[in-house]
Structure formats: C-alpha cells, structure tokens
Amino acid sequence: MTELWNADGPGLVELPSGRRLRGRGLRHELPAGQTPTFAVHLTDHEPPSPPWESVWVRWRDFWLPADPVDAMHRLRDAYERAPGERVELCCGGGIGRTGTALSAICVFEGMDPGEAVRWVRRNYHARAVEVPWQRRFVRRVHAAGAEGTGRG
C-alpha cells in the first residue's frame, strides 16, 4: 500500500471522510517531502508530464473546464483514489480552479454546494472559488450527482 499524505503537509486538506488531498499552484516550487502518486492538472495548456501518474483537465484561468462532464469524471476519480493514494489537484496559482475542484470533491462527500465552497475557503484558501461561474460549476456537480452521475 502507498504511504498516504502526512497530516501537516503544505496545501493538504482532510475531508470529513478522512480522505486527504493536496492543492497546489504549479507556478510554485514543488513542496519538499512527499510527492503525489496521482495528480489532476487544471490548466489551459497541457503541462509537462510529472514522474507520477497524472491527468489533464483543460481549464482556463478564471473560467470553467472546457468539458465539464469530463472534469466531473476526473474529479470523481481523484476522490475515489484518495483513500489509498497521494492525490494532488493543481492549477497555475493553486487558488481558483484548485479551490473549485476541491469544492466539487466536497460535494462528493455529501456537502451542498454553498457549504462545500465555505468549507474549502475555511480549510484550504480564503479566496478559493474566485468567480461566480466557478460556484455555478460546483452547483452543477451537485445537480449531476443528484441524478446519479457523480455523488457518493
């Protein structure tokens, strides 16, 4: 089994279920210590491949994923992998898109969209989910889950 994230790592959040995920900005240096075993890159251009498994979600800064349904599936995969792997979500600065993705993952935990955004702002970054349409994406994840395509 993979050694999971240490509880005190930078950018780490522990969800109510106990799953730990790390949020990070790709413009910043990789934190010392543990590296991810799986990463979801939320960027407008495909990033260089890291030495660990990763997927790319095309997502422009301050906007929404180019393919919201695909993004939901990739975030669901990250959520499902988190109990046994070191999962990282990252965008350029590590705030807006990463915070939105973490909020979507909180919806998978059973939080309503508003609660999910507040939880991420309290536990990850105060400015997470930077624009209104990113909050709408979190609501869309919730609506999709209610129809059986992503809530657990």
Secondary structure per residue as TSV (DSSP state, phi and psi in degrees):
chain	resnum	aa	ss	phi	psi
A	1	M	-	360.0	146.0
A	2	T	-	-72.1	138.6
A	3	E	-	-68.2	129.0
A	4	L	-	-81.8	173.0
A	5	W	-	-58.0	139.0
A	6	N	-	-66.3	146.2
A	7	A	T	-66.4	-20.0
A	8	D	T	-110.3	18.3
A	9	G	-	-70.6	153.4
A	10	P	T	-65.0	136.2
A	11	G	T	76.3	3.7
A	12	L	E	-81.3	136.3
A	13	V	E	-123.9	142.3
A	14	E	E	-111.6	117.3
A	15	L	-	-73.3	162.2
A	16	P	T	-54.4	-29.5
A	17	S	T	-74.1	-10.8
A	18	G	S	98.1	-10.9
A	19	R	-	-63.2	138.7
A	20	R	E	-114.5	133.6
A	21	L	E	-133.6	153.3
A	22	R	E	-113.8	134.6
A	23	G	E	-104.0	146.0
A	24	R	E	-159.0	154.2
A	25	G	E	-96.8	127.8
A	26	L	T	-68.9	-20.2
A	27	R	T	-74.4	-11.6
A	28	H	S	-100.3	156.7
A	29	E	-	-63.1	150.0
A	30	L	-	-62.5	128.3
A	31	P	-	-60.0	148.3
A	32	A	S	-65.3	154.5
A	33	G	S	98.8	-137.7
A	34	Q	-	-62.8	145.2
A	35	T	-	-112.0	159.1
A	36	P	-	-66.9	159.8
A	37	T	S	-102.9	-16.9
A	38	F	E	-152.0	134.0
A	39	A	E	-132.8	146.8
A	40	V	E	-113.9	114.1
A	41	H	E	-93.2	123.9
A	42	L	E	-111.3	79.8
A	43	T	E	-137.7	163.1
A	44	D	S	-80.1	-25.2
A	45	H	S	-120.5	145.0
A	46	E	-	-61.6	124.0
A	47	P	-	-79.6	163.7
A	48	P	-	-60.2	147.2
A	49	S	-	-71.7	125.5
A	50	P	-	-78.7	172.9
A	51	P	S	-76.3	4.7
A	52	W	S	-119.4	167.6
A	53	E	E	-64.2	138.9
A	54	S	E	-151.4	159.5
A	55	V	E	-130.0	157.4
A	56	W	E	-117.9	129.1
A	57	V	E	-112.3	116.0
A	58	R	E	-68.3	117.6
A	59	W	B	-154.6	107.4
A	60	R	-	-70.6	146.9
A	61	D	T	-57.4	135.0
A	62	F	T	67.3	12.9
A	63	W	S	-121.5	-153.0
A	64	L	-	-120.5	164.7
A	65	P	B	-58.4	143.1
A	66	A	S	-61.0	-34.7
A	67	D	S	-127.1	90.7
A	68	P	H	-58.4	-36.9
A	69	V	H	-67.0	-43.9
A	70	D	H	-61.7	-41.9
A	71	A	H	-59.3	-44.2
A	72	M	H	-59.1	-42.7
A	73	H	H	-64.4	-41.4
A	74	R	H	-68.6	-36.9
A	75	L	H	-69.5	-36.4
A	76	R	H	-62.5	-42.1
A	77	D	H	-60.7	-44.0
A	78	A	H	-59.9	-43.9
A	79	Y	H	-60.6	-45.7
A	80	E	H	-66.9	-29.8
A	81	R	H	-81.7	-23.2
A	82	A	T	-57.5	-33.3
A	83	P	T	-64.9	-22.6
A	84	G	T	-122.3	2.4
A	85	E	S	-139.5	165.1
A	86	R	-	-92.6	98.6
A	87	V	E	-98.0	135.4
A	88	E	E	-125.5	139.0
A	89	L	E	-114.8	130.9
A	90	C	E	-148.4	144.2
A	91	C	E	-132.4	-168.1
A	92	G	S	-58.4	-57.8
A	93	G	S	-97.3	-15.5
A	94	G	S	82.2	18.9
A	95	I	S	-119.0	-68.4
A	96	G	H	-69.5	-63.3
A	97	R	H	-67.3	-40.7
A	98	T	H	-64.4	-44.1
A	99	G	H	-63.2	-37.5
A	100	T	H	-65.0	-43.5
A	101	A	H	-63.5	-42.6
A	102	L	H	-63.6	-37.7
A	103	S	H	-63.9	-41.2
A	104	A	H	-61.1	-40.7
A	105	I	H	-66.0	-34.1
A	106	C	H	-63.9	-31.6
A	107	V	H	-62.9	-37.9
A	108	F	H	-62.5	-26.9
A	109	E	T	-74.1	-12.0
A	110	G	T	107.2	1.9
A	111	M	-	-75.9	148.7
A	112	D	-	-76.6	161.5
A	113	P	H	-56.3	-45.0
A	114	G	H	-63.5	-44.0
A	115	E	H	-61.8	-39.9
A	116	A	H	-61.6	-45.6
A	117	V	H	-64.3	-44.9
A	118	R	H	-61.2	-41.8
A	119	W	H	-62.4	-44.7
A	120	V	H	-66.3	-40.5
A	121	R	H	-64.4	-33.8
A	122	R	H	-78.2	-36.5
A	123	N	H	-105.5	-12.6
A	124	Y	T	-121.7	-65.7
A	125	H	-	-152.8	132.9
A	126	A	T	-61.3	-25.0
A	127	R	T	-102.9	10.7
A	128	A	-	-57.5	149.7
A	129	V	S	61.3	79.8
A	130	E	-	-81.3	-25.6
A	131	V	S	-130.9	156.7
A	132	P	H	-56.2	-37.4
A	133	W	H	-70.7	-21.7
A	134	Q	H	-71.0	-36.5
A	135	R	H	-64.2	-37.0
A	136	R	H	-64.3	-36.3
A	137	F	H	-61.3	-41.7
A	138	V	H	-62.7	-40.0
A	139	R	H	-64.1	-37.0
A	140	R	H	-65.2	-39.1
A	141	V	H	-60.5	-43.2
A	142	H	H	-62.0	-45.9
A	143	A	H	-63.1	-40.3
A	144	A	H	-64.4	-38.3
A	145	G	H	-65.5	-37.4
A	146	A	H	-65.1	-22.0
A	147	E	T	-95.5	8.0
A	148	G	T	90.6	13.9
A	149	T	S	-109.6	17.7
A	150	G	S	171.0	10.8
A	151	R	-	-108.0	138.4
A	152	G	-	-145.4	360.0
